[in-house]
Amino acid sequence: MALEQDLMRIEKGFWTEGGDYYRNHVDDECLVAFAEMAGVHSNEEIAGMNPGSGNWTDANMREKGLIELSDDSVILTYEVDATKKDGSPHHAICSTGYVKRDGEWKMAFHQQTPLDGAKH
């Protein structure tokens, strides 16, 4: 249970914090899969996509599952309702793969599938 809480706390920061947060919590390279883009990006590229205080004003997240692949790799899945800085809503199912580097969890994979506008 503590692992899920720790990872959900890290995830919340990806929604509400900016580039420096990403620099501290993303692995050297990260595979991302979004409707508008997919591919491997460096830590700095990902941080640059999330400048200042980030792209979102809030995020309501509900964990859907966690699987531990090994002592140093896990995948977390959750549903999110978020609001972009321009006020537009975003509803998606997300999965993030983490690896443990020097005792800290780092995002190495992130995928988002947009869902319809209905709240669940």
Buried (B, 14 or more C-beta within 10 A) or exposed (E): EEEBEEBBEBBBBBBBBBBEBBBBBBBEEBBBEBEEEEEEBEBEBBBEEBEEBBBBBEBEBEBEEBEEEEEEBBBBBBBBBBBEEEEEEBBBBBBBBBBEEEEEBBBBBBBBEEBEEEEE
